[in-house]
Amino acid sequence: MKKWFIILGSLLLGWSAYFIYLNLPYEFKYEEGELREEVTSPSGRYTAQYYDQTYGGAAGGVHLFVNVVSHSEDEAVRTVYFSDANAYFHIKWLNDEQLAIRHLGGGDQSIVLTVGQEIYDGTGKACRRYAITKQYTCYSKKYSKEEP
């Protein structure tokens, strides 16, 4: 009987460690790709950078992501948008805090994000992570945001 408690306790401990590993240390950050466009916010406080990232070789595809560089926070870089590449993509600042992302083709994934408060992950993985949802409001194809 004691042997079963040890086995059951070990399985429970292993499952708990696996759950923590999958959910807590997740980081929504992309850095490797080809820079396609840079747009500076009206006051110069932020710069939005749009990147392409190829994957999978000849049968693969292209991811795209947008990083925002904060010039007032020692050039801190944060990823705010991630998705598969489609037909049309364009970024522009509406004001110092809001970044408009226009992404068409294969469904409209356009969104206006408030820098430092909101992110968009087309795969939805970031929106299922506790560490991300505690810090940001997360949107994806499944969890959408109404356009203002």
Disulfide bonds with the S-S distance in Angstrom:
Cys127-Cys138 2.09
